[in-house]
Amino acid sequence: MKPTWNKGIARWEVNDTLYLSVPFTWLLKEANQIAEKWNKGKVLIGGSALMKPNQCDGFEPILFHNPLATFTTRGCPNNCSFCAVPKLEGDLKEIPDFRPAPIVCDNNILASSKKHLERVVQKLKYYPSVDFNQGLDCELFTSDIIEILQNIKFNPRFAFDSWASETSVKDAIDLCHSHGLKDITVYCLINFNDSPEDARAKLEAIRTWGALPFPMRYQPITTTEKDDYIAPNWTERELRDICRYYSKLIWLGHIPFEDYNKTDQMSFDGVL
């Protein structure tokens, strides 16, 4: 399975109407420019960047972002302060007639019912592997969940957003190891109510627990420029250094962060 994500604006035409699905707020300027140049008919713009559903008239916008992706649920019950999902999609809702595909983009699939999760596994078990793209809620990850998921091949992904979830994240990783699950990735929120030292402590803790950390740089839902927001305790240089190093641990993991050549990072980037 090779995901082919269109990380920009997804667009399609139907009867002279142009549809634009905009996933990020910093792409709104480009979307408006596209709309201004459209002279065949009307333009409908939707997506998470506008904090409203796509106006798709029977089309499934995710197909235009990645044809291998699907949603089996929408929403999330957690209401995390840094997350736009509750504002955009509300509480969790199961989709009984979801389209089977190997990349599952649900924001919190484990918050669904056992019956729904079993139905998802039954429909997806024919794929060589399944990617739970947004991760699995470590608070809800149990041996019973593994028993349901064991009928498909998947690599576990979790999130470590703050030290409050430290025990839950470590327990989830330990549970994976005890069941022979490997290639565990943990998204680690940084640049949100933390400092570079705190972020590095979380990222390094994930490594000691036997998983691969991946830094997720917080960006407000109102930002107009990608990577424009810098939290009070951070500098742009610190964000860049930590994101570059920890997102490339497959290549740089043998080099301690302290020895990472911050004055000549392009030499690393040019090799990768």
Helices and strands as residue ranges (DSSP letters): E 10-14, E 17-21, G 25-27, H 28-37, E 43-46, G 48-50, H 62-65, E 69-70, E 73-74, H 85-89, E 93-94, E 103-104, G 109-111, H 114-124, E 131-132, G 138-140, H 143-149, E 157-160, G 163-165, H 166-178, E 185-190, H 196-208, E 212-217, H 236-246, H 249-252, G 257-259, H 266-271
